[in-house]
């Protein structure tokens, strides 16, 4: 994930002044030197780094910080506030028309994920804003781009207008907008052509499309992996088209992320969306304050809550929670819980958004965890309805059948059943304590100790 190395370096810099009773000129300079190195290593523009440090030091040398009981926390707050200012202070939303059809023009170089971003934004518009979008395939240079957009349109449930590669892009857009009005689309996204580099022919075509479409937003897709070149690309497109926002793609990759920190400050074009994966739902509105929280290792609870509300069946989750507390929790409920968690993404990505746990996210083997969760699901699905309701009836012959049906071992079946029983016992204990109006911590800790399941179930003899 982008910014991981930056987060580690910044946390190291803050540790140098944590625990010190007073903030002095020397330890402040030492900390700022570490911050400077961290930002430069993250590929942040040198001028941006210089200005950033000056602003941080100007605020930090104030009497309030120097006399603070916890100077390190004050410095972290100052750095956080300056990061937010650097990233844009508040989220930049699409310029929706109050009435009539909103037009969004997507531009960008070839290979930056422009067409995929059109599909992702369309999915977001339908899920989050209850819009009825239509897509126009105006990249007539590459037949594959039209086919890709049509495939994405089917996936997200949006109509795609295309006249093929025989009609030029300008005429395609003209007729596409007229058709969108006929069918009552409230927002239109135009997927324009890209090039491997910026050239006059590309800009001329885009300028003509802009003149006809009169877009409310012109969004430029930029690849986070390109580093500082994001700035050059954004400046070139902005000078020709007056770009209103950026869509940063591949932010889930191993890019250093510095280009994202630099681009808004230099171009004054805000980041509106960020791509965080390959699925259609892996795109979100860019919140500068939440990104600053993540960069400083503070987690991102707001985004986690929003994802839970959007992706999880909250009614089903509440029902499962009640059944757990009542002691009527079954393996069917356990299966549903595993599926609900997987909808949220990898455990590592979830941990990154939880303050306190985010520092352990890098230790999580997401591939191994996902594989283990899938094996648990396979085991439960290989059971009969009766067995899921009452695993106490499972005997050796049944376990052999379940293991064979799920492609696992009897030891793994035993480990899952044992884990389920321990969870159910603990929930019953908690429910009894809750009814009794007191918390028997000794009993609770006893139940918790009983939950210790070996990481490798094959080592245990049953």
Secondary structure as UniProt FT lines:
FT   TURN            2..3
FT   HELIX           4..15
FT   TURN            16..19
FT   HELIX           25..41
FT   TURN            42..43
FT   HELIX           46..60
FT   HELIX           63..66
FT   TURN            69..70
FT   HELIX           71..87
FT   STRAND          102..108
FT   TURN            110..111
FT   HELIX           114..129
FT   STRAND          133..137
FT   HELIX           143..156
FT   STRAND          159..161
FT   TURN            164..166
FT   HELIX           169..183
FT   STRAND          187..191
FT   HELIX           200..213
FT   STRAND          217..223
FT   HELIX           224..226
FT   TURN            227..228
FT   HELIX           229..241
FT   STRAND          245..249
FT   TURN            251..252
FT   HELIX           258..267
FT   STRAND          271..275
FT   TURN            280..281
FT   STRAND          283..285
FT   HELIX           288..295
FT   TURN            296..297
FT   HELIX           301..311
FT   HELIX           314..326
FT   HELIX           331..343
FT   HELIX           347..352
FT   TURN            355..357
FT   HELIX           358..363
FT   HELIX           366..381
FT   HELIX           385..389
FT   HELIX           391..393
FT   HELIX           396..406
FT   HELIX           410..436
FT   HELIX           441..449
FT   TURN            450..451
FT   HELIX           457..459
//
